[in-house]
Amino acid sequence: MNRPRGCPGLLAKTAIAPLDRVKILFQASNPEYRKYSGRWLGFLQAGRQIVQQQGIMGLFQGHSATLLRIFPYATVKYMAYDFFHMALMPTPKDETSARLFLAGSMSGVLSVFLTYPLDLVRVRLAFDTKSKPQPGSLYQIVRKIYHEGIEVSTDGTSPRNLLLNRFPLLKFYRGFVATLMGMVPYAGTSFLVFGHTKSFMYRLLLNQDTHGQPLSPEPPYIRVSRTTVDLAAGALAGAISQTASYPFEVVRRRLQVGGILHPERLMRFTETAAWIYRTNGISGFYIGLGIGYLKVVPMTAISFAVWSAMKRSLGV
């Protein structure tokens, strides 16, 4: 039952991995790549520099953590959405925009909570432009994050009783508050727009309901496959949800790499947001949004379309 929910994420994430790497470098204000973020087609120039510094596989640095994360993330998200959808809307008459938004938001929050440490590891790997991808780098970055901020005393005494030293797992949840704040509009809007758009396009183009049942004896308005409609609905959902949640994503990336600058403490959401505004103004919260569209729109379209197609094929 979980297969149709995990596979869409794997296929979609692999397709846009190079764009994801460049977007993270822009969002996290990597000093070497900040100059490209405001340029037309700057992502191509950044990609070329990555290849020059780290080889072609540098475009996929951090993708191993993405693959480890995306299957459980997508599985939990789609499985939880089906569960919440059934619990909140047992019949089509119960479907409302508020309930669709709530079901999407709850599924997104649950999935990101369970897989967040892998997302942090992925960002740290993608942020590193000094070393080439090599075996064991995933383990090394996990070990480095775990030991961040631990004071080494010279007299043999124990380090100070800091919060991060007492609860090292908190280091793997840097930026989690910003993630939750962004996940609610992202996941909620994504499922809401997909559900409404899919229903509208099925009625308009296919003369069917969302389960593929004919609404009347009349032939479809145009000949188009259900998968094509699912792709279009998913693309629109991706574009709108990305716009709604993008400022939170920028803050999250800065918080996630904050352990490099301030390993001894957790940076605050307001502190990071104020820094972004001081240095770049309002536009700083939308840095790399163009790449976000190039990444999220096809990824969301593929993800929703594969999810829908595999549910149909398995009768789920």
Secondary structure, 3 states (H helix, E strand, C coil): CCHHHHHHHHHHHHHCHHHHHHHHHHHCCCCCCHHHCCCCCHHHHHHHHHHHHHCHHHHHCCHHHHHHHHHHHHHHHHHHHHHHHHHHCCCHHHCCHHHHHHHHHHHHHHHHHHHHHHHHHHHHHHHCCCCCCCCCHHHHHHHHHHCCCCCCCCCCCCCCCCHHHHCHHHHHHCCHHHHHHHHHHHHHHHHHHHHHHHHHHHHHHHCECCCCCECCCCCCCCCCCHHHHHHHHHHHHHHHHHHHHHHHHHHHHHHHCHHHHCCCCCCCHHHHHHHHHHHHCHHHHHCCHHHHHHHHHHHHHHHHHHHHHHHHHHCC
